Amino acid sequence: MKKRRLITVVILALIWWLAANSIANNILLPYPWDVALAMYAQLQRSDFYMSILFTLSRLFQGLFLALVFGVFSGYVCALRNKIDDYFMPIITALKT
């Protein structure tokens, strides 16, 4: 199974390299090696990790707010059928 994953990664990297080679513009599509070097350079900086922690904290804050709003609106819709009728088109649209 792991061998297949490695083959897939190698094929995707080869396709990426061929596409970057055909475009020949590092701004539009950089080479995989250039991206790996830039990522390695970023891993050496402490502000990179601070940015990741800040992004993760905003992500979890958003998930928490969505959970609170979802539970609250679900509770209110379960209590009052009129409010549930207002939310039903939104729920139907989101399900599709």
C-alpha positions in Angstrom: 0.0 0.0 0.0 2.8 2.4 0.9 4.6 1.6 -2.3 1.5 2.7 -4.3 1.4 6.0 -2.4 5.0 6.7 -3.1 4.5 5.9 -6.8 1.5 8.3 -6.8 3.6 11.1 -5.1 6.4 10.6 -7.6 4.0 10.7 -10.6 2.4 13.9 -9.3 5.8 15.5 -8.7 6.8 14.5 -12.2 3.6 16.0 -13.7 4.2 19.2 -11.6 7.8 19.4 -12.8 6.7 18.9 -16.5 4.0 21.6 -16.2 6.5 24.0 -14.5 9.1 23.2 -17.2 6.6 23.8 -20.0 5.4 27.1 -18.5 8.9 28.2 -17.6 7.8 31.0 -15.3 8.5 30.7 -11.6 5.9 33.2 -10.7 3.0 31.2 -12.3 4.2 27.7 -11.5 7.4 27.2 -9.6 9.4 24.0 -9.7 8.8 21.4 -6.9 12.4 21.8 -5.8 12.1 25.5 -5.5 9.0 25.1 -3.4 10.7 22.5 -1.2 13.6 24.9 -0.6 11.3 27.8 0.3 9.4 25.6 2.7 12.6 24.4 4.3 13.6 28.1 4.7 10.3 28.9 6.3 10.6 26.0 8.7 13.8 27.6 10.1 11.9 30.8 11.1 10.1 31.1 14.4 7.4 33.5 13.1 6.3 30.7 10.7 5.3 28.6 13.6 3.6 31.6 15.3 1.6 32.1 12.1 0.5 28.5 12.1 -0.6 28.7 15.7 -2.5 31.9 15.1 -4.2 30.3 12.1 -5.1 27.2 14.0 -6.5 29.3 16.9 -8.7 31.2 14.5 -9.8 27.9 12.9 -10.8 26.4 16.3 -12.6 29.7 17.3 -14.6 29.5 14.1 -15.5 25.9 14.6 -16.5 26.6 18.2 -18.7 29.5 17.1 -20.3 27.4 14.4 -20.9 24.6 16.9 -22.6 27.0 19.4 -24.7 28.6 16.7 -25.7 25.3 15.2 -26.7 23.8 18.6 -28.6 26.9 19.6 -30.4 27.2 16.3 -31.2 23.5 16.3 -32.6 23.8 19.8 -34.7 26.8 18.9 -36.0 25.0 15.7 -36.9 22.0 17.8 -39.0 24.1 20.1 -40.8 26.3 17.6 -42.1 25.0 14.3 -42.5 28.5 12.8 -38.8 29.2 13.2 -38.1 25.7 11.8 -40.2 26.7 8.7 -37.9 29.7 8.2 -34.7 27.6 8.4 -35.9 24.7 6.2 -35.1 26.3 2.8 -31.6 27.1 4.0 -31.2 23.5 5.3 -32.5 22.1 2.1 -30.1 24.3 0.0 -27.1 23.3 2.2 -28.0 19.6 1.8 -27.9 19.8 -1.9 
